[in-house]
Amino acid sequence: MDHKESTLSYFTNQLFSQNQILVAILGICSALGVTSRIPPAIAMGLSVTFVTSFSCFFVSMFRRQTPDSVRMITQLAFISLFTIVIDQVLQAYYFSISKVLSVYVGLIITNCILMGRTEGMAKNVSPLPAFLDGLGAGLGYTFVLVSVAAIREFFGFGQLLGYQIIPTAWYGTAANPHGYQNFTLMVSPPASFFILGTMIFLMKTLQSRKKR
Amino acid sequence: MPEQSEFSDRKTIFFITVLSAACALVLAILASCLAQPKKEAKELDQTKEILVATQIYNKLTGTFQIEESPHRWQMAKYSKNGQLVASDVAVKATPEEILAVARARIKPFLVDSEGNSFSFQEKRINFDHYLLDNKKTGYADLPLKLAYEILPNPDGKAASKPVGYIIPINGMGLWDRIYGYMAIAPNGVDVIGISWYDQKETPGLGGNIAEPIWQKLFVGKKIFVLDPHAPGDLVRAPIGITIVKGKVKDVLGDSPRAVAAVDGMAGATLTGNGVTKAYHSSLDPYRPFFIRLHSQEGSSHGS
């Protein structure tokens, strides 16, 4: 990475041009699971952001003390620590959100983005850039999750954030069988494959055009 | 990055031991600090879900509601002593209010296999222990089964006749056990509402059984498939609550089974099958109780 770039660029790079899902193709599994509606996508994104930023910070802080032979175990220890913290806090104070996310919160531990950022960045730089890098990676992930969820919720339910957007009067009924119908494919998991695939395609096209 | 040789085996073992101990300490402190809030959150949530099933609490808006006319609910706010009054503006229900309303209006009791009901005092059973001991296996197959009565909104007038009953529902979803409630009208046939308070179905797919939008489909359904020629005969009528694959009107049309069937969730057929099974196995043992309710309701209308 260019040394002239400011510390803040660690954060901004991760948001878009190095986006973990769209460019590094990491963290796809949870992106497919929790994106049928917007609220769980936001909660999941913010949980991941919390875990990436703080585990990156601590991995970086102890980078000089960490023996190279056990560095991945150390990274995993920090990642698990913060994942359990966020899971417990959600269960205690945001029970309804933790019910919706269920297993996916615990599975943050195995999210590839975490190992990717701690091993790829945090162990080589000082704590502040590492923290910003983790924060950016998490928010970039959140942004993609929410975009996919918005598309799925709009076409699958005709709603955004639970509010009806497509007027119910447009919908087909027994009297008017040719009216509008929800695109049920959008509700099922394959839809997120298609949407994510399209987004990755657009991203690659955009980046290759920029290079030229 | 320092050279690897800087770290001897002893230093490595020391580092890992200290790291593990520190992480374990942090988590242990956190767990003991959060134990009480977690327990309270869980209890509050279960109380909320029981009120969702009875249509006293609306999870979508976070407000109380009172039934204005059959199947039409109006927003309400808490006044005092568990009483609710109609309100035009949305007033979010606080945790204390939710617990107070549940204490005032939801009363547990026991039902035996002949449909007789008993209070917990009569049978000298401790409610909390009974609840805890049988949660896993469910209450439907016990000699004394659990049910709740729903008391009307206390509006000063002394009307203690229940406005419905709640049956705890237990079953197996796709991944794990599912726990919920079904509220049934005093005639023992019509569904007031349902909810699930503990389930681990796939979020976004089978997990939608916990969504109010899907739960709304149960309102007004009948729990039995009534014979059109003998609608009062509950003894031989099979339990009818069924989650179909697709839309009820496409699958069953005008068949008598349609009044008990509910639209399935896309991509969650197996959860739907588990839910159907859970209702059948949890409701069938209460049949004598429903028959008794039904005949009482019929006779009170006749007189």
Chai-1 contact restraints between the chains, C-beta under 6 A:
chainA,res_idxA,chainB,res_idxB,connection_type,confidence,min_distance_angstrom,max_distance_angstrom,comment,restraint_id
A,V34,B,P203,contact,1.0,0.0,6.0,A-B,restraint_1
A,S36,B,G204,contact,1.0,0.0,6.0,A-B,restraint_2
A,P67,B,F7,contact,1.0,0.0,6.0,A-B,restraint_3
A,P67,B,T12,contact,1.0,0.0,6.0,A-B,restraint_4
A,P67,B,F15,contact,1.0,0.0,6.0,A-B,restraint_5
A,D68,B,Q4,contact,1.0,0.0,6.0,A-B,restraint_6
A,V70,B,T12,contact,1.0,0.0,6.0,A-B,restraint_7
A,V70,B,I16,contact,1.0,0.0,6.0,A-B,restraint_8
A,A77,B,L19,contact,1.0,0.0,6.0,A-B,restraint_9
A,A77,B,C23,contact,1.0,0.0,6.0,A-B,restraint_10
A,L81,B,C23,contact,1.0,0.0,6.0,A-B,restraint_11
A,I84,B,L27,contact,1.0,0.0,6.0,A-B,restraint_12
A,Q88,B,L30,contact,1.0,0.0,6.0,A-B,restraint_13
A,Q88,B,L34,contact,1.0,0.0,6.0,A-B,restraint_14
A,Q91,B,K38,contact,1.0,0.0,6.0,A-B,restraint_15
A,A92,B,L34,contact,1.0,0.0,6.0,A-B,restraint_16
A,A92,B,P37,contact,1.0,0.0,6.0,A-B,restraint_17
A,A92,B,K38,contact,1.0,0.0,6.0,A-B,restraint_18
A,A92,B,A41,contact,1.0,0.0,6.0,A-B,restraint_19
A,F95,B,A41,contact,1.0,0.0,6.0,A-B,restraint_20
A,F95,B,D45,contact,1.0,0.0,6.0,A-B,restraint_21
A,V100,B,P203,contact,1.0,0.0,6.0,A-B,restraint_22
A,S102,B,K200,contact,1.0,0.0,6.0,A-B,restraint_23
A,S102,B,P203,contact,1.0,0.0,6.0,A-B,restraint_24
A,T184,B,A266,contact,1.0,0.0,6.0,A-B,restraint_25
A,V187,B,A266,contact,1.0,0.0,6.0,A-B,restraint_26
A,S188,B,A266,contact,1.0,0.0,6.0,A-B,restraint_27
A,S188,B,G267,contact,1.0,0.0,6.0,A-B,restraint_28
